[in-house]
Amino acid sequence: MANVKTLIDEWSVRDLEDGSSITINVVNCTELGNQSLPGIQVLYMGNIINYEPLMTERWAYQATKAGVEEYLLENQSWMAHDDQFVKNYLIPGSPLKVKVEVKTRTSRVVAREYELPFEV
């Protein structure tokens, strides 16, 4: 069976200072990761984050170990500046959720959450 990708959401946050924007695409995939199970991809600024069962299980464990309600995926986020960023989180629990926060120099923080199509 071929992987079928379905766009869940596409949104942008504009920076009025230079007219640029940061665009986020969230895609549902029928086959993702080594086990070819359903998952979600988050795409932004040329980066792709795969929320598939094996990696998400590791992140959920790390979140539990750290004792946090929202686990920031530092290596999967763009936080080069304090006033503009894209932060990706895993929210453990039932159901598992993905959270994406975007801020530009002239915007407030815009956040959206998405439920993952699996449990760990």
OpenMM code with the backbone's topology and positions (N, CA, C; nanometers):
from openmm import Vec3, app, unit

residues = "MET ALA ASN VAL LYS THR LEU ILE ASP GLU TRP SER VAL ARG ASP LEU GLU ASP GLY SER SER ILE THR ILE ASN VAL VAL ASN CYS THR GLU LEU GLY ASN GLN SER LEU PRO GLY ILE GLN VAL LEU TYR MET GLY ASN ILE ILE ASN TYR GLU PRO LEU MET THR GLU ARG TRP ALA TYR GLN ALA THR LYS ALA GLY VAL GLU GLU TYR LEU LEU GLU ASN GLN SER TRP MET ALA HIS ASP ASP GLN PHE VAL LYS ASN TYR LEU ILE PRO GLY SER PRO LEU LYS VAL LYS VAL GLU VAL LYS THR ARG THR SER ARG VAL VAL ALA ARG GLU TYR GLU LEU PRO PHE GLU VAL".split()
positions = [
    Vec3(0.0847, -0.1183, 0.0000),
    Vec3(0.0000, 0.0000, 0.0000),
    Vec3(0.0891, 0.1245, 0.0000),
    Vec3(0.0536, 0.2218, -0.0764),
    Vec3(0.1310, 0.3450, -0.0846),
    Vec3(0.0904, 0.4409, 0.0273),
    Vec3(0.1853, 0.5215, 0.0692),
    Vec3(0.1587, 0.6227, 0.1699),
    Vec3(0.0658, 0.7288, 0.1109),
    Vec3(-0.0425, 0.7553, 0.1806),
    Vec3(-0.1372, 0.8588, 0.1376),
    Vec3(-0.1236, 0.9759, 0.2333),
    Vec3(-0.0912, 1.0931, 0.1778),
    Vec3(-0.0756, 1.2133, 0.2587),
    Vec3(-0.1969, 1.3031, 0.2401),
    Vec3(-0.2518, 1.3499, 0.3529),
    Vec3(-0.3676, 1.4377, 0.3513),
    Vec3(-0.3350, 1.5626, 0.4327),
    Vec3(-0.3538, 1.6787, 0.3734),
    Vec3(-0.3272, 1.8042, 0.4435),
    Vec3(-0.4321, 1.8243, 0.5521),
    Vec3(-0.3859, 1.8377, 0.6769),
    Vec3(-0.4753, 1.8625, 0.7897),
    Vec3(-0.4957, 2.0127, 0.8069),
    Vec3(-0.3853, 2.0874, 0.7998),
    Vec3(-0.3919, 2.2315, 0.8264),
    Vec3(-0.2728, 2.3008, 0.7616),
    Vec3(-0.2948, 2.4234, 0.7165),
    Vec3(-0.1885, 2.5082, 0.6647),
    Vec3(-0.2164, 2.6492, 0.7143),
    Vec3(-0.1165, 2.7082, 0.7799),
    Vec3(-0.1351, 2.8432, 0.8328),
    Vec3(-0.0037, 2.9182, 0.8335),
    Vec3(-0.0143, 3.0515, 0.8339),
    Vec3(0.1034, 3.1381, 0.8293),
    Vec3(0.0926, 3.2468, 0.9345),
    Vec3(0.2085, 3.2910, 0.9792),
    Vec3(0.2165, 3.4050, 1.0707),
    Vec3(0.3076, 3.5071, 1.0040),
    Vec3(0.2539, 3.6274, 0.9798),
    Vec3(0.3280, 3.7310, 0.9082),
    Vec3(0.4128, 3.8153, 1.0028),
    Vec3(0.5246, 3.8611, 0.9498),
    Vec3(0.6120, 3.9560, 1.0179),
    Vec3(0.5958, 4.0888, 0.9441),
    Vec3(0.5328, 4.1855, 1.0088),
    Vec3(0.5056, 4.3139, 0.9442),
    Vec3(0.6309, 4.3985, 0.9269),
    Vec3(0.7380, 4.3632, 0.9954),
    Vec3(0.8619, 4.4398, 0.9843),
    Vec3(0.9253, 4.4265, 0.8462),
    Vec3(0.9286, 4.3052, 0.7931),
    Vec3(0.9907, 4.2864, 0.6618),
    Vec3(0.8985, 4.2192, 0.5595),
    Vec3(0.7737, 4.1953, 0.5966),
    Vec3(0.6776, 4.1373, 0.5040),
    Vec3(0.6888, 3.9871, 0.4863),
    Vec3(0.7783, 3.9223, 0.5580),
    Vec3(0.7937, 3.7771, 0.5467),
    Vec3(0.6859, 3.7069, 0.6293),
    Vec3(0.6786, 3.5767, 0.6143),
    Vec3(0.5865, 3.4987, 0.6956),
    Vec3(0.6450, 3.3598, 0.7187),
    Vec3(0.6013, 3.2984, 0.8262),
    Vec3(0.6387, 3.1607, 0.8572),
    Vec3(0.5144, 3.0759, 0.8339),
    Vec3(0.5266, 2.9768, 0.7461),
    Vec3(0.4138, 2.8910, 0.7104),
    Vec3(0.4329, 2.7524, 0.7706),
    Vec3(0.3254, 2.7010, 0.8275),
    Vec3(0.3250, 2.5678, 0.8883),
    Vec3(0.2273, 2.4803, 0.8102),
    Vec3(0.2710, 2.3618, 0.7714),
    Vec3(0.1846, 2.2611, 0.7090),
    Vec3(0.1813, 2.1393, 0.7995),
    Vec3(0.0624, 2.0891, 0.8261),
    Vec3(0.0463, 1.9680, 0.9058),
    Vec3(-0.0213, 1.8652, 0.8163),
    Vec3(0.0438, 1.7485, 0.8020),
    Vec3(0.0000, 1.6469, 0.7071),
    Vec3(-0.0222, 1.5140, 0.7794),
    Vec3(-0.1350, 1.4502, 0.7515),
    Vec3(-0.1620, 1.3165, 0.8022),
    Vec3(-0.1063, 1.2157, 0.7027),
    Vec3(-0.0311, 1.1182, 0.7500),
    Vec3(0.0287, 1.0151, 0.6636),
    Vec3(-0.0234, 0.8784, 0.7049),
    Vec3(-0.0550, 0.7946, 0.6067),
    Vec3(-0.1024, 0.6602, 0.6392),
    Vec3(0.0118, 0.5662, 0.6758),
    Vec3(0.1336, 0.5947, 0.6265),
    Vec3(0.2501, 0.5130, 0.6582),
    Vec3(0.3671, 0.6042, 0.6904),
    Vec3(0.4160, 0.5951, 0.8134),
    Vec3(0.5258, 0.6808, 0.8559),
    Vec3(0.6165, 0.6012, 0.9494),
    Vec3(0.7454, 0.6217, 0.9393),
    Vec3(0.8401, 0.5559, 1.0283),
    Vec3(0.8748, 0.4146, 0.9851),
    Vec3(0.9556, 0.3477, 1.0670),
    Vec3(1.0043, 0.2138, 1.0349),
    Vec3(0.8953, 0.1075, 1.0340),
    Vec3(0.7873, 0.1322, 1.1073),
    Vec3(0.6807, 0.0326, 1.1139),
    Vec3(0.5683, 0.0602, 1.0138),
    Vec3(0.5814, 0.1661, 0.9361),
    Vec3(0.4807, 0.2038, 0.8352),
    Vec3(0.3419, 0.2160, 0.8961),
    Vec3(0.3332, 0.2879, 1.0085),
    Vec3(0.2060, 0.3114, 1.0755),
    Vec3(0.1618, 0.4554, 1.0536),
    Vec3(0.0337, 0.4865, 1.0759),
    Vec3(-0.0137, 0.6240, 1.0584),
    Vec3(0.0575, 0.7208, 1.1521),
    Vec3(0.0746, 0.8439, 1.1058),
    Vec3(0.1384, 0.9478, 1.1857),
    Vec3(0.1124, 1.0840, 1.1249),
    Vec3(0.1766, 1.1838, 1.1825),
    Vec3(0.1615, 1.3222, 1.1376),
    Vec3(0.2983, 1.3808, 1.1077),
    Vec3(0.3058, 1.4595, 1.0018),
    Vec3(0.4255, 1.5363, 0.9694),
    Vec3(0.3946, 1.6844, 0.9870),
    Vec3(0.4901, 1.7575, 1.0458),
    Vec3(0.4817, 1.9029, 1.0552),
    Vec3(0.5950, 1.9581, 0.9700),
    Vec3(0.5612, 2.0437, 0.8744),
    Vec3(0.6590, 2.1013, 0.7829),
    Vec3(0.6640, 2.2522, 0.8030),
    Vec3(0.7861, 2.3058, 0.8154),
    Vec3(0.8041, 2.4506, 0.8264),
    Vec3(0.9466, 2.4847, 0.7852),
    Vec3(0.9636, 2.5928, 0.7126),
    Vec3(1.0950, 2.6472, 0.6770),
    Vec3(1.1925, 2.5390, 0.6271),
    Vec3(1.1450, 2.4453, 0.5479),
    Vec3(1.2310, 2.3401, 0.4956),
    Vec3(1.2566, 2.2257, 0.5915),
    Vec3(1.1973, 2.2280, 0.7091),
    Vec3(1.2125, 2.1210, 0.8080),
    Vec3(1.0898, 2.0316, 0.8083),
    Vec3(1.1107, 1.9035, 0.8357),
    Vec3(1.0013, 1.8073, 0.8474),
    Vec3(1.0180, 1.7327, 0.9788),
    Vec3(0.9132, 1.7303, 1.0585),
    Vec3(0.9136, 1.6552, 1.1838),
    Vec3(0.8137, 1.5415, 1.1690),
    Vec3(0.8599, 1.4205, 1.1905),
    Vec3(0.7741, 1.3031, 1.1805),
    Vec3(0.7303, 1.2601, 1.3200),
    Vec3(0.6008, 1.2687, 1.3451),
    Vec3(0.5442, 1.2166, 1.4684),
    Vec3(0.4915, 1.0773, 1.4353),
    Vec3(0.5805, 0.9786, 1.4488),
    Vec3(0.5474, 0.8390, 1.4231),
    Vec3(0.5638, 0.7628, 1.5544),
    Vec3(0.5016, 0.6463, 1.5676),
    Vec3(0.4968, 0.5780, 1.6972),
    Vec3(0.6303, 0.5558, 1.7678),
    Vec3(0.7341, 0.5099, 1.6986),
    Vec3(0.8598, 0.4780, 1.7673),
    Vec3(0.9260, 0.6029, 1.8276),
    Vec3(0.9393, 0.7083, 1.7487),
    Vec3(1.0046, 0.8295, 1.7995),
    Vec3(0.9175, 0.8997, 1.9030),
    Vec3(0.7872, 0.8994, 1.8796),
    Vec3(0.6959, 0.9639, 1.9732),
    Vec3(0.6966, 0.8934, 2.1080),
    Vec3(0.7128, 0.7609, 2.1061),
    Vec3(0.7218, 0.6858, 2.2315),
    Vec3(0.8437, 0.7308, 2.3121),
    Vec3(0.9555, 0.7538, 2.2431),
    Vec3(1.0771, 0.8015, 2.3098),
    Vec3(1.0542, 0.9412, 2.3681),
    Vec3(0.9913, 1.0301, 2.2886),
    Vec3(0.9644, 1.1659, 2.3384),
    Vec3(0.8683, 1.1630, 2.4576),
    Vec3(0.7675, 1.0746, 2.4535),
    Vec3(0.6726, 1.0637, 2.5646),
    Vec3(0.7433, 1.0162, 2.6909),
    Vec3(0.8356, 0.9223, 2.6757),
    Vec3(0.9147, 0.8759, 2.7899),
    Vec3(0.9981, 0.9903, 2.8472),
    Vec3(1.0649, 1.0656, 2.7603),
    Vec3(1.1466, 1.1785, 2.8055),
    Vec3(1.0614, 1.2844, 2.8743),
    Vec3(0.9392, 1.3063, 2.8259),
    Vec3(0.8485, 1.4022, 2.8889),
    Vec3(0.8101, 1.3560, 3.0286),
    Vec3(0.7808, 1.2269, 3.0428),
    Vec3(0.7462, 1.1717, 3.1731),
    Vec3(0.8641, 1.1805, 3.2683),
    Vec3(0.9820, 1.1477, 3.2179),
    Vec3(1.1043, 1.1533, 3.2986),
    Vec3(1.1329, 1.2969, 3.3454),
    Vec3(1.1074, 1.3950, 3.2580),
    Vec3(1.1305, 1.5354, 3.2927),
    Vec3(1.0168, 1.5930, 3.3771),
    Vec3(0.9031, 1.5231, 3.3819),
    Vec3(0.7897, 1.5684, 3.4620),
    Vec3(0.7224, 1.6922, 3.4059),
    Vec3(0.7154, 1.7038, 3.2739),
    Vec3(0.6546, 1.8215, 3.2110),
    Vec3(0.5242, 1.7831, 3.1410),
    Vec3(0.4338, 1.8808, 3.1309),
    Vec3(0.3071, 1.8573, 3.0627),
    Vec3(0.3179, 1.8804, 2.9130),
    Vec3(0.4129, 1.9643, 2.8722),
    Vec3(0.4395, 1.9891, 2.7312),
    Vec3(0.5891, 1.9702, 2.7105),
    Vec3(0.6261, 1.8742, 2.6271),
    Vec3(0.7669, 1.8434, 2.6052),
    Vec3(0.8159, 1.9156, 2.4803),
    Vec3(0.9034, 2.0139, 2.4996),
    Vec3(0.9594, 2.0905, 2.3890),
    Vec3(1.0613, 2.0056, 2.3153),
    Vec3(1.0415, 1.9907, 2.1857),
    Vec3(1.1356, 1.9164, 2.1017),
    Vec3(1.2410, 2.0156, 2.0528),
    Vec3(1.3416, 2.0371, 2.1349),
    Vec3(1.4419, 2.1405, 2.1068),
    Vec3(1.5143, 2.1180, 1.9753),
    Vec3(1.5510, 1.9938, 1.9451),
    Vec3(1.6237, 1.9650, 1.8216),
    Vec3(1.5358, 1.9746, 1.6976),
    Vec3(1.4050, 1.9760, 1.7163),
    Vec3(1.3105, 1.9839, 1.6051),
    Vec3(1.2471, 2.1225, 1.5929),
    Vec3(1.2929, 2.2174, 1.6725),
    Vec3(1.2373, 2.3526, 1.6736),
    Vec3(1.3391, 2.4523, 1.6207),
    Vec3(1.2897, 2.5681, 1.5786),
    Vec3(1.3768, 2.6776, 1.5336),
    Vec3(1.3643, 2.7895, 1.6356),
    Vec3(1.4693, 2.8077, 1.7172),
    Vec3(1.4672, 2.9067, 1.8244),
    Vec3(1.5946, 2.9906, 1.8210),
    Vec3(1.6291, 3.0389, 1.7022),
    Vec3(1.7517, 3.1158, 1.6855),
    Vec3(1.7422, 3.2533, 1.7510),
    Vec3(1.6213, 3.3055, 1.7673),
    Vec3(1.5999, 3.4382, 1.8243),
    Vec3(1.4925, 3.4312, 1.9318),
    Vec3(1.4974, 3.5250, 2.0262),
    Vec3(1.3955, 3.5288, 2.1303),
    Vec3(1.2624, 3.5838, 2.0798),
    Vec3(1.2690, 3.6724, 1.9787),
    Vec3(1.1467, 3.7381, 1.9324),
    Vec3(1.0858, 3.6748, 1.8076),
    Vec3(1.1454, 3.5687, 1.7562),
    Vec3(1.0864, 3.4939, 1.6450),
    Vec3(1.1304, 3.3488, 1.6549),
    Vec3(1.0322, 3.2589, 1.6475),
    Vec3(1.0635, 3.1175, 1.6653),
    Vec3(0.9517, 3.0292, 1.6140),
    Vec3(0.9843, 2.9010, 1.5990),
    Vec3(0.8882, 2.7932, 1.5761),
    Vec3(0.9236, 2.6865, 1.6791),
    Vec3(0.8324, 2.6616, 1.7719),
    Vec3(0.8552, 2.5615, 1.8758),
    Vec3(0.7582, 2.4456, 1.8554),
    Vec3(0.8115, 2.3258, 1.8602),
    Vec3(0.7320, 2.2040, 1.8440),
    Vec3(0.7306, 2.1277, 1.9759),
    Vec3(0.6125, 2.0851, 2.0163),
    Vec3(0.5945, 2.0160, 2.1434),
    Vec3(0.5221, 1.8842, 2.1223),
    Vec3(0.5450, 1.7919, 2.2156),
    Vec3(0.4620, 1.6740, 2.2300),
    Vec3(0.3880, 1.6899, 2.3617),
    Vec3(0.2568, 1.6752, 2.3579),
    Vec3(0.1765, 1.6813, 2.4800),
    Vec3(0.1364, 1.5380, 2.5132),
    Vec3(0.2045, 1.4790, 2.6153),
    Vec3(0.1733, 1.3401, 2.6496),
    Vec3(0.0356, 1.3288, 2.7144),
    Vec3(-0.0144, 1.2096, 2.7193),
    Vec3(-0.1459, 1.1859, 2.7778),
    Vec3(-0.2315, 1.1104, 2.6792),
    Vec3(-0.3594, 1.1131, 2.7046),
    Vec3(-0.4520, 1.0453, 2.6151),
    Vec3(-0.5625, 1.1427, 2.5787),
    Vec3(-0.5719, 1.1826, 2.4571),
    Vec3(-0.4905, 1.1438, 2.3430),
    Vec3(-0.3594, 1.2223, 2.3382),
    Vec3(-0.2604, 1.1640, 2.2720),
    Vec3(-0.1342, 1.2348, 2.2472),
    Vec3(-0.1618, 1.3509, 2.1530),
    Vec3(-0.0920, 1.4618, 2.1760),
    Vec3(-0.1120, 1.5776, 2.0892),
    Vec3(0.0216, 1.6381, 2.0489),
    Vec3(0.0189, 1.7053, 1.9353),
    Vec3(0.1294, 1.7849, 1.8842),
    Vec3(0.0894, 1.9304, 1.9046),
    Vec3(0.1837, 2.0121, 1.9477),
    Vec3(0.1570, 2.1555, 1.9606),
    Vec3(0.2661, 2.2307, 1.8861),
    Vec3(0.2252, 2.3276, 1.8056),
    Vec3(0.3187, 2.4107, 1.7307),
    Vec3(0.2947, 2.5554, 1.7709),
    Vec3(0.4010, 2.6245, 1.8140),
    Vec3(0.3951, 2.7667, 1.8491),
    Vec3(0.4828, 2.8449, 1.7526),
    Vec3(0.4283, 2.9537, 1.6977),
    Vec3(0.5016, 3.0375, 1.6039),
    Vec3(0.4932, 3.1819, 1.6504),
    Vec3(0.6064, 3.2512, 1.6428),
    Vec3(0.6108, 3.3941, 1.6752),
    Vec3(0.7043, 3.4626, 1.5767),
    Vec3(0.6585, 3.5758, 1.5242),
    Vec3(0.7451, 3.6616, 1.4442),
    Vec3(0.7735, 3.7866, 1.5256),
    Vec3(0.8594, 3.8724, 1.4731),
    Vec3(0.8971, 3.9931, 1.5476),
    Vec3(0.7775, 4.0811, 1.5813),
    Vec3(0.6768, 4.0840, 1.4952),
    Vec3(0.5644, 4.1755, 1.5153),
    Vec3(0.4347, 4.1060, 1.5532),
    Vec3(0.4378, 3.9755, 1.5749),
    Vec3(0.3143, 3.9037, 1.6092),
    Vec3(0.3182, 3.8562, 1.7532),
    Vec3(0.2027, 3.8179, 1.7991),
    Vec3(0.1943, 3.7477, 1.9279),
    Vec3(0.2234, 3.6005, 1.8999),
    Vec3(0.2354, 3.5197, 2.0020),
    Vec3(0.2573, 3.3761, 1.9842),
    Vec3(0.1267, 3.3134, 1.9350),
    Vec3(0.1346, 3.2418, 1.8246),
    Vec3(0.0201, 3.1706, 1.7695),
    Vec3(0.0468, 3.0215, 1.7889),
    Vec3(-0.0471, 2.9522, 1.8538),
    Vec3(-0.0284, 2.8099, 1.8835),
    Vec3(-0.1476, 2.7297, 1.8346),
    Vec3(-0.1195, 2.6109, 1.7834),
    Vec3(-0.2248, 2.5177, 1.7424),
    Vec3(-0.1860, 2.3780, 1.7869),
    Vec3(-0.2885, 2.2985, 1.8196),
    Vec3(-0.2673, 2.1607, 1.8640),
    Vec3(-0.3370, 2.0638, 1.7702),
    Vec3(-0.2761, 1.9437, 1.7578),
    Vec3(-0.3311, 1.8382, 1.6714),
    Vec3(-0.3202, 1.7053, 1.7424),
    Vec3(-0.4266, 1.6259, 1.7378),
    Vec3(-0.4234, 1.4926, 1.7977),
    Vec3(-0.3503, 1.3958, 1.7075),
    Vec3(-0.2697, 1.3102, 1.7687),
    Vec3(-0.1987, 1.2071, 1.6936),
    Vec3(-0.2915, 1.0866, 1.6722),
    Vec3(-0.2765, 1.0160, 1.5589),
    Vec3(-0.3659, 0.9040, 1.5289),
    Vec3(-0.3228, 0.7708, 1.5931),
    Vec3(-0.2495, 0.7782, 1.7038),
    Vec3(-0.2041, 0.6561, 1.7704),
    Vec3(-0.1778, 0.6860, 1.9176),
    Vec3(-0.1643, 0.5810, 1.9951),
    Vec3(-0.1276, 0.5890, 2.1373),
    Vec3(0.0045, 0.5162, 2.1555),
    Vec3(0.0790, 0.5538, 2.2583),
    Vec3(0.2035, 0.4834, 2.2901),
    Vec3(0.1967, 0.4263, 2.4291),
] * unit.nanometer
topology = app.Topology()
chain = topology.addChain("A")
for resn in residues:
    res = topology.addResidue(resn, chain)
    for name in ("N", "CA", "C"):
        topology.addAtom(name, app.Element.getBySymbol(name[0]), res)
